[in-house]
Amino acid sequence: MLRDEGFVVTFIQSADTNTGIEEFRKENPGIEIVTTEPSSHKQYQSLQEADVTFIENDFFLTSRTLFAQWASAQKSLVMENFYRAQRVRLDVLMEGSSPVGGKWNYDADNRLPPPKGAHSWPQYLEHQRDDIDARVLREIKERKIPVFGDDPDSTWATTRAGALAQLSHFCENVFAEFGAYEDAMPNESWAVNHSLLSPYLNVGLLHAEEVIEAALAKYLEGGIPLASAEGFIRQVIGWREYINGLYWYFGDLYREENSLQANRPLLPLYVDSTKTQMNCVATQVRDIQARAWVHHIPRLMVLSNLALITGTSPQEFLDWMRRAFIDAADWVMVPNVIGMSLHADGGRLATKPYASGGSYISKMGNFCKTCVFDPKKRVGSDACPFTTLYWDFLARNQEQFSRNHRMGQQLAGLRRLSDLPELQERAQEVLELLSRGEL
């Protein structure tokens, strides 16, 4: 395609990027090599060593310099404050200096559990594999590159045309109920009304600006609730930009933080869905094995929640998330795992840990109906491991959490438990069984 547009293209396949650069320099001495800022600390350092010239990365609407200016002026790095500043700066869903509809955030109208009755969930596009896809897959197998999960199916596109088709499909067929069910986890739908655009944004097949333009155009046509439009746009100009900004603002040492001293090895169930009887967990791991993706609530409130309350090493869990997900750029996963999910940064990103028992999972999904464990029970062999371990997690960390004003209600609930010794004994059994892949 680049050659068709008149560019001179040299294709080099090397062991790594810097080796390829050196090979090119030998054949083309004296040519300046210019590249956009890479999307990871490791690659940035590597390319610095290769003595290349950087230009600003335009994959985002907020430069690293601009984000650092915003962050350095804040007392606390609250995403909602950043998002509102983005709305104003980018003039998105604004009427003068006020938000469209009079509110900045429509979460109160969104995030419903799955409907109790019959519901028609969206159909998803299929993207057929081409000769290039087949050749790449063959090379991966021939070189025995370790991968996680099944061979690629038709879920994901690998071309610009496929990414544009996915964007159009979302706007026309999925967008209207995005907000309502963005947190729902029904067995009947693996992606509910999510856009499935994150991989294309992360590799540059789509740009955030064109995604926002398409979403706004569809909203202005009518038929898309403001709550859905605002909720989706917040993910793109708010959360995505915020996470990338924090990745660079916090620096590379951030990935090593472990404020809760969590050191349990990665549980077997994360790499083999048959290693647990927990229906919610097994379902999500199977979905990841099949498609390398589940949406943000299974990631946060099932998979990460379990890692948090079992005391799993943040670094081991981060490594697994990086291997397992199709949209797992380093800038995505480091802040989301270390800060948002596992509270390993002590609250620099999220002011309280996102831990819960089985009740939240029961409310937002329908896994519990066919599970051997009861989310309402915290002790006994049929008690939900999430419920047991949630209270044990609070007990293990209550001294540290006592200094967090947002944890007062949870710790008060812990103090009211009459069966805490029995619960803690059961929790140790649960942790041992999970570590052996036997629960």
C-alpha positions, -999 to +999 in steps of 0.1 A: +000+000+000+028+024+008+046+016-024+013+023-043+013+058-028+049+064-040+069+056-009+102+037-010+098+008+013+126-014+027+112-045+046+136-061+071+127-091+093+151-092+122+154-107+157+144-073+172+140-037+162+175-024+170+191-053+150+169-043+120+179-006+124+216-016+123+211-037+092+194-008+075+222+016+085+248-007+070+230-005+037+221+031+040+248+050+058+241+086+069+203+084+066+185+099+096+160+075+111+128+092+124+101+075+144+071+084+164+074+081+202+069+044+210+041+032+232+062+015+259+090+025+283+110-005+272+108+003+235+115+040+242+147+031+260+157+007+233+152+032+205+171+059+224+200+035+225+196+031+187+201+069+183+169+076+163+150+109+161+116+110+178+085+129+168+053+132+190+030+101+190-003+111+175-023+080+185-039+100+213-057+133+216-036+144+246+002+146+243+024+134+271+035+169+277+000+182+279-011+155+303+019+161+326+010+198+327-026+188+338-014+162+363+013+184+380-014+210+388-037+185+405-039+177+442-052+142+433-053+125+399-091+121+396-102+108+362-135+126+363-117+160+366-095+151+336-125+139+316-143+172+322-113+192+312-111+170+280-147+177+272-141+215+274-107+214+256-120+192+227-154+208+226-172+174+227-208+172+238-207+208+250-232+237+247-209+267+253-193+261+286-219+236+298-223+199+291-250+188+267-280+178+288-268+196+319-248+168+334-212+157+328-218+120+337-247+097+331-236+067+350-268+068+371-287+059+339-262+033+327-246+001+340-278-020+344-277-057+352-288-080+324-325-080+317-344-107+336-365-116+306-356-125+270-333-100+254-318-097+219-281-090+222-262-077+192-247-099+165-210-094+159-191-090+127-169-117+114-136-109+097-123-135+074-086-144+074-065-136+043-032-149+029-011-125+051-029-137+082-023-173+073+014-167+066+019-149+099+002-177+118+023-202+101+055-183+109+044-181+146+040-219+147+072-226+128+092-203+151+074-219+181+066-184+196+048-190+228+012-178+226-019-179+249-052-194+238-066-208+206-057-200+170-073-168+157-109-171+146-130-145+127-135-122+157-108-096+148-099-077+117-063-071+107-068-044+081-079-007+080-110-017+060-119-042+086-115-017+115-136+008+097-163-018+091-162-026+129-167+011+137-196+014+113-212-018+127-210-004+163-225+029+154-254+014+134-262-018+153-248-017+188-243+018+201-279+026+213-277+002+243-240+006+250-245+027+282-273+006+296-254-027+295-218-017+296-213-035+329-236-064+323-221-100+322-248-123+307-239-158+297-257-153+264-234-126+251-196-124+253-194-087+245-229-073+251-229-038+235-192-030+236-176-016+205-147-040+202-126-011+188-098-010+214-073-033+195-077-011+163-072+021+183-041+007+200-023-003+168-033+027+148-059+012+124-083+037+139-077+071+154-096+083+185-106+115+166-124+096+139-141+073+164-155+103+183-166+120+151-185+088+140-201+085+174-212+121+176-226+120+140-246+089+149-259+106+181-269+137+163-289+116+138-312+107+168-319+073+183-289+071+205-296+080+242-274+107+256-264+083+284-249+059+258-232+086+238-217+102+269-206+069+284-189+057+252-172+091+245-160+091+281-141+058+275-123+072+245-115+108+255-115+102+292-103+068+304-081+058+275-063+092+274-060+092+312-045+058+314-020+065+287-011+098+304-006+081+338+016+054+323+041+080+311+036+104+341+043+076+367+074+063+350+086+028+344+093+019+380+056+021+387+051-015+374+071-028+403+049-014+430+033-038+455+019-019+485-001-048+498+029-071+497+010-096+476+032-125+466+010-155+457+020-171+424-005-169+395-034-192+401-036-222+377-072-212+367-059-182+348-042-204+322-066-234+323-103-228+328-108-264+339-088-257+371-118-241+388-155-248+395-163-211+398-186-206+368-179-169+364-141-173+363-141-204+341-164-187+316-142-156+314-110-176+310-126-197+283-137-166+265-101-152+267-087-184+254-111-183+224-109-145+215-082-129+237-108-104+250-135-099+277-149-065+285-139-042+314-162-056+342-150-093+339-115-079+338-119-058+369-146-074+390-140-111+382-104-118+371-086-089+388-109-090+418-099-126+423-062-118+420-066-089+445-084-108+472-062-139+469-030-118+473-017-127+438+016-110+428+008-079+408+037-085+386+027-121+378-008-110+371+004-081+349+025-106+329-005-128+323-028-099+313-001-088+288+000-123+273-037-129+273-055-099+258-055-086+222-055-050+233-029-054+260-004-027+252+020-020+280+005+015+286-029-001+289-021-029+314+005-013+337-018+014+352-049-007+350-033-037+368-010-020+392-033+009+401-069+003+392-072-035+397-047-046+424-043-014+444-006-022+443+003+015+441-014+022+475-040+045+460-022+068+436-046+059+408-078+045+425-085+058+460-098+025+472-093-012+462-119-026+438-126-057+459-160-074+462-177-106+472-199-127+451-230-104+454-218-080+428-210-107+403-244-123+410-261-090+404-243-081+372-242-116+356-261-149+356-232-172+363-243-180+399-276-197+389-257-227+376-226-225+399-219-250+427-211-220+450-236-197+467-226-160+466-247-154+497-226-177+519-192-169+533-184-201+552-189-237+543-178-259+514-204-244+491-197-207+500-186-186+471-148-182+472-153-145+463-174-139+493-152-158+517-120-142+504-134-107+503-139-106+540-106-124+546-089-098+524-103-070+545-092-087+577-056-093+563-053-056+553-075-038+579-046-020+595-035-004+562-071+002+551-080+019+584-061+050+571-084+052+540-115+072+547-133+054+518-130+020+535-148+029+567-181+012+558-164-020+547-143-022+578-174-015+599-190-045+582-160-066+590-162-058+627-198-069+628-190-104+616-197-130+643-181-159+623-148-142+614-125-169+629-144-196+611-144-176+579-106-170+581-101-208+586-122-215+555-103-188+536-070-206+541-085-238+527-099-219+497-065-203+490-047-236+492-072-253+469-071-224+444-033-226+444-035-263+435-062-257+409-087-278+429-116-254+436 
